[in-house]
Structure formats: C-alpha cells, structure tokens
Amino acid sequence: MLSRTLPLVLAALVAMNSVVGEAQAADWPTRPIKIIVPYAVGGGTDLLARMVGPKLSAAFRQPVVIENRTGAGGAIGVEAVTKSTPDGYTILFDSPSLVVNPLIAKTPYEGKDLLPVAQLISQPFIIAAHPNVAAKSQTELVAWSKAQPKGMNAGVPGGASALAAEFFKLISNAKMDLIPYKGGGAVMAATVAGEVDVCFVDVASVASQVVAGKLNGLAVTGKRRLPIVPGVPTAAEAGMPEYAIGLWLGVFLPAGAPADIVQRLHKEVSAAMTDPVIIERVAQLGGEAVQSTQAEFSLFYRAEIDRWKDIVVRAKVKVDR
C-alpha cells in the first residue's frame, strides 16, 4: 500500500513547495536587501550602486544596504553572491571583470553561477598618452611605438582594461609592454608622471587630466565622442574601426532566483536608470545609461563571455590556473 501512495505523497510535497516558493516570491521583499559591490568605496561601480540603492529602497519599502566585499580582483565579492541563497536578498553590481577573471585565473565561480538581471550603463575605454609621446592619433601611436628601441610602456589597472590593451596590441601590431597598476587612479598618476607612455583605462579616471592638457587623449572606444572629452575622436574616427570594446555595469542574482523576482528587480532597476540625476552623473563619468530587457542583457552577457574569451585566446594571454 505504501509503495502505491508514496508517489502521490511526493507529488503533493513538490506541489506544496512550489506554491510556497511562489508565495514567497510574490511577497518579496519582506526584509532588507544587500547589494554586494566587489570593489572599494568610491569607484564607478560603488558610486552607481549608491545612486540606485536608495531608488530600490523606496520602490521596495525595505532598507537596501551596500556592502563592499573586495579582494582577488572582485572574485571574493562575486563568490559571496554565487554562494548565497537565490531568494533575491543578495544582489551583485559588477563589470566585465566578472567575465574576465574566470578566463585568466582560477576563480571560485563560473559564468553560469550568476543570473543577469539588468544592464545599467555602457562606458568606453580611452587611450591617453603623456605629452612627451610624439603621437597625436591612435595610428601615430602605433608608428611611434615601433620606432622606439624598446617600444612603449602602457599602464593598465588590470582585468578588462588589460585585455583591452592586449586587443589593441593584437590588431595594431603595436610594440608595447603592459605595466599593471592597482586601479585607474594609479594608472592616471603614473601616466601624468611619465612612468608609462600611454594608458588604457576608463574615461572617468583620466578625463580631467585630458581636459587640462596633462595627457593627450588619442581615442575613445565607443560609437561616438563623449561630452566630457569632446576633442577625443572615436577609435573608428582615429582609423581603427575594429577596436570597438568597452566597459559596462550590470545587476546580477545567484543562479536559480525565481523568475518573478528577477523581473521585478529588472523593472525597478530600469526605472531607477531613467532618473535624470543618475543619467547626468553617469554622463559625467563618461558613460551612458542603458535600457534593455532582461532577455537582451542575458544574451549580451553570454556574448561578452565569448568575446573576451576570444581575445584571451587570440592574444595568447597568460592564464594563471
């Protein structure tokens, strides 16, 4: 008798758990939400989280706490999210480093461990040179590097910026060695001081130095020029249309999060990114607010994994496993 009724009991339990799960998702959130930023306070990801966080708090009528969980190039913060319960109470704000790190080093997570929710912004890289570098364009920079006995030194803050520089080297055949620094600010200071000839970095890190004439902006890697450095041409205008690569920031949940929580979070994040104050602040950082569906961001995220992996393979980047 037990053997006949057991399947029915199990089915009833599964159905009950499903109903409970749906009810919990429908009630979400009923307690504070934590946004994990895997980088230090004051960086671009942190600034955006602190702009969007209060908007989410007002929409959900729950406290939203920002937690900076730094270390290992962002991997420690990402790991904390992937190992959290996928119930919508732990959210990740992150950048392409999320994609790049597993490609070049051993990390405690993989791309499949996260569920893309919404893209927040897109932001190009900028190539900026010390005034002593006799190059006024991207094309001239490549020629100048080949004319130097030891080539040129390029400062990078690691992660996606380093791979962006590797991609430039790959497609231009520039004679260039990469010098790693801890953060965009350190790269900017080193370039201004002449420790390195050129830098590949996010626009916000060097925009003020370019405007002040302490660095020469040679190209931005986006589709159009930026209002904060209007005199700097795009890579396409500077003669290298294939050098289309950039940064982005997005919102993620642990894999397995309920679909209705994903959609509600996407809705509120997208609404926050229509705030004129946030849009203006993003523009001041050299970025552009993005509006896309959750499905579109999921496809974009997977395409980014493939794109950065291709760069690692083609540029023969050293992989630390």
N, C-alpha and C positions, 0 to 999 in steps of 0.2 A: 504493500500500500504506500509506504514511504517513497519507494522508487517512482511511483506514479505522480505523487503530489509534489516531490522536490522541484521538478522543473517549473511547476506553476508558482511555487513559493519564490524561487529565484527570479522568475519573471516579474512577480509582484514587487520584489525588493528593488529590482532595476528600475521599474516604472516609478516607484516611490522616490528613489534617489534622484531620478530625472526631474520629477515635479518639484522636489525640494531645491535642486540646483537652479531650476528656472525661477522659483520664487525668490531665491537669494539674489540672483542676477537682476530680477525686476526691482528689488528693494535697494540695490546698490546705488550709492554708498551709504552705509549706516554708521561709519566711523571714519577717523582721519585717514587721508591718503598720503602716501610717501612718494615723492619724486626723487629718484636717485640720479645725481649728476656725477659721472665718474672722473671729473676733473676739478681743479682747485676753484675756490671762490674768485670771482672777478673775470673769468674767461667768458668767451662768447656763449658757450652752452649754458653756463651758470646764469649769465645775465638774462638770457631768454627764458630759462626756467623760472626765474624770479619775476619776470613780467607776466608769464602765462599762469603761474601758480595761483595768484590772487583771483584771476578770472575763473579758474576752475573751482576754487573755494566758494565763490559767490554762486556759481551755477549749481554746484552740488550741495551747498549749505553744510559743508563739512570742512574742517581745517585741512589744508594742504601744506605739508612740511617738505622743505628742500633739504636733502642730505647729500653732502659732497663726500663720496666714497672714492678716494683717489688711490693711485698706485698701479704699477705694471702697465703704463700707457692707457689706462682706462679699463683694463681687463678685470680688476678687482670689483669695481662697481657693477660691471656687466654680469659677472658671476653671481653677485648678490641678487640681482634681478632674476636670472635664469633659475636660481635655486629657491626662489620664493614661491609661495602658493599662488597659482594663477587665478586669483579672485578679484583682480582689479585694484587692489590696495597698494601695490608696489609698481611704480611706473618708471621707465627709463627714458631720459633725454640723452641722445647721443648723435655722433657724427660718423663720417666714413671710417674713422679709426676702429669702429665696431666691426667693419668689414675687413679692414686691412690687417689688424692684429692676428687673426687666425691664419692668414695667408703667409705670414713671415715668421711666426713664432708659435710655440705650443701654448695654447690657451685652454682654460677650463670650460669653454663653451664653443658651440658651433652656430652657424647662421640659423639653423633650423630650431634652435632653442628659444628664439625670440619671434614674436608676432608683430609685424609692422602695423601701426595704427594710423599715423598721420605724418606727412612731411610738413615741417614748419617753414623752413627757408632754403634758398639756394644761395651760394656765395662763391665767386670765382677766386682763384689764386691770382697773385700778382708777381711778376718778375721785376725786381728793383735792384739797381746797381749803384755802387759807390761812384761818386763823381770822377774819380781817377780812372775809371774804366772808360776807355775810348770807344764807346758804343752808344748810339742814340736810338737803336732799334733792336728788336729781337734778332733780326738777320745779321746785323753788325756785331752783335754779341757773340754769335756762333763763330763768325770770321775772326774776331778778336781773340777768342779762346784758343783757336788753332794757331794763332800767330805767337802765343806765349810759350816759352820753352817748357814750362810745367803746366800749361793750360790754366784754368781758373778754378778758384775755390767757391763753392756755393753753400751758403748756410741754410739749413733746414731744421725745423723743430721736430722732425721725426714723423712717423705714421704716414698719413695720406700725403702730406707735403713732400716727404722724402720720395715717395713713389711718383708724385707729380714731377719732381726734378728728374727722376730716373726715366720717366716717359719722355721728357723734353730731350734728354741726352740721347735716348734711343732714336727718336725720329729726326733729330737735327745733326747727329754725329758731333755734337759739341765736345770739346776736350775739357772735361770737368770732373772734379772730385767733390764729393759731398761731405760737409762738416756738420755733424749733428749738434743741436743745442736743446736745452730744456725750455721749450716754449717760444712763441712768436716774439715776445718782448726781448728775449735774449738774442734771438736772431737779428732783430732790428738793431739793437745796440752794437752787435758785432759788425754789422754791415756799415753802419754810420762811422764806426771807429776804424774801418778799413781792415779788420781782421779777416774778412772774407770779401771777395769781389762782388758777389751778387747773392741775392736771396730769393727763395721760392717760399711764399708764406701767404697767409690770409691777408686780405686787403686792409682790414682794421688795424693790424699790427704795425703797418708802415705808412698808412695814408698821410698822417700828419707830417712825417719826415719827407715824403714826396712833395707835398704841397709847399713845405718850407724850403725845398731845394737841396736838402741834405742828402737825398737819394734821388736817382733818376728812375722813374717808372718807365719800363720798356714795353710791358704788355699786361693786360688782364685776360684771363682765360674764359670769360663769359661770352655771351652772344652780343652784348652791347656795352658801350662805355658806362662808367659809373659816375654819378654826380659828385661823389667825394673826391675823385681824381679824374676830372673830365678831360684832362690833356693826355691821359694814357690810352693808347689805342687797344683794341681787342687783338688777340693773337691772330685772328683772321686778317685784320687790317694790317698787322705787322708782318704778314707774309707766311703765316703758318696756320692755315685753317684747320688742319688735323689736330692741332693742340687745343682741343675742347675738353676741358676737365675741370672739376670744381668740387667744392665742399657743399655739404647740406647738413641740416639738423632735422631729426625726426623723433617721434614718440613711439615707444615700444612697450609691449606687455610680455610676460612669460608665455611661451607656447602653451596652448590649452585653455587660455582665457575664454570665457563664454562669449559667443558672438554678439549678444545684445549689449554686453558691457563694452566690447570693442567698438561697436557702432555708436554708443552714447558718448564714449570718450572721444571718438573721432569728431562727432558733432560739436562738442563743447570746445575742443582744441581748435577746430577750424573757425568757430565763431570768435574765439579769442584773437586769432590771427587776422581778423578784419578790423580790429581796433586801430584807428588812425595813429594813436600814440605809439603803439607797438610797431606798426608799419614804418613810421618815420624813424624810430630808433633802429630798426633793422637796416634801413637805408643808410643811416649814419655809420653803421658797421660794415658797409659795403655789400650788404645782402639784399635779397628780395623775398618778401613773404610769398608763400606758395599755398594755393588752394587745389587740392586733388582729392579724389575718392580714396577710401581705404584700399580698394582693389588696385587702383592705379599706383599707390605707394608700395603695395606688396610687389607688383611687377617691377617697379623701379628698383626696389631693394635687391631683388634677385638679379636684375641686370647689372647692378653695381658690383655684386659679388663676382659675376663673370668678367666684368670689365677690369677690375683691379687684379683679379687672378691672371688675366691675360697679360697685363703689364708686368707682373712678377715673373711670369714665365719668359716673355719675350726679352725683358731687360736682364734676365738671369740674376735677379736679386737674390742675395744670400738669405737663405731661410734657416732660422735657428729652431731646430726641433729637439 
